[in-house]
Amino acid sequence: MCNNVTQAVAAIRKLESSDQINDVIEAIKLQQTWVAKNAARSVQVGSVVTFEGRRGRTVTGEVLKVNQKTIVVLDQSTQQRWKVTASMVSPI
């Protein structure tokens, strides 16, 4: 694990009240939302992306639609549509 993550985990383990834990959970949710939205902004319709699908299979496809937090991808090999969390895709 990276040093920042190790320090964060150590700090979380020192929390003693539910209010403190809830504040950390809220901060994590806000950060996840920011990461997903930022990732969605990095691709556009027609882009070719890749992501890890079910059972570890790597899927490559074309972006059909970009939502706030998710991306709809058309698998090039099977023509299956996938609705994927934006932070999971990588542009090619």
Solvent accessible surface area in square Angstrom, and as a share of the most:
residue,aa,sasa,rsa
1,M,180,0.80
2,C,75,0.45
3,N,102,0.52
4,N,108,0.55
5,V,67,0.39
6,T,65,0.38
7,Q,106,0.47
8,A,50,0.38
9,V,43,0.24
10,A,47,0.36
11,A,56,0.44
12,I,71,0.36
13,R,194,0.71
14,K,156,0.66
15,L,47,0.24
16,E,161,0.72
17,S,48,0.31
18,S,80,0.52
19,D,105,0.54
20,Q,84,0.37
21,I,75,0.38
22,N,84,0.43
23,D,98,0.51
24,V,40,0.23
25,I,78,0.40
26,E,92,0.41
27,A,58,0.45
28,I,84,0.43
29,K,116,0.49
30,L,112,0.56
31,Q,101,0.45
32,Q,116,0.52
33,T,40,0.23
34,W,140,0.49
35,V,60,0.35
36,A,7,0.05
37,K,65,0.28
38,N,66,0.34
39,A,22,0.17
40,A,5,0.04
41,R,166,0.61
42,S,76,0.49
43,V,10,0.06
44,Q,133,0.59
45,V,99,0.57
46,G,40,0.38
47,S,29,0.18
48,V,57,0.33
49,V,0,0.00
50,T,31,0.18
51,F,10,0.04
52,E,111,0.50
53,G,14,0.14
54,R,156,0.57
55,R,236,0.86
56,G,46,0.44
57,R,99,0.36
58,T,96,0.56
59,V,1,0.00
60,T,45,0.26
61,G,0,0.00
62,E,71,0.32
63,V,0,0.00
64,L,56,0.28
65,K,115,0.49
66,V,50,0.29
67,N,46,0.24
68,Q,133,0.59
69,K,90,0.38
70,T,34,0.20
71,I,0,0.00
72,V,24,0.14
73,V,0,0.00
74,L,42,0.21
75,D,2,0.01
76,Q,97,0.43
77,S,90,0.58
78,T,76,0.44
79,Q,116,0.51
80,Q,79,0.35
81,R,167,0.61
82,W,27,0.10
83,K,146,0.62
84,V,8,0.05
85,T,60,0.35
86,A,0,0.00
87,S,55,0.35
88,M,103,0.46
89,V,15,0.08
90,S,56,0.36
91,P,81,0.51
92,I,137,0.69
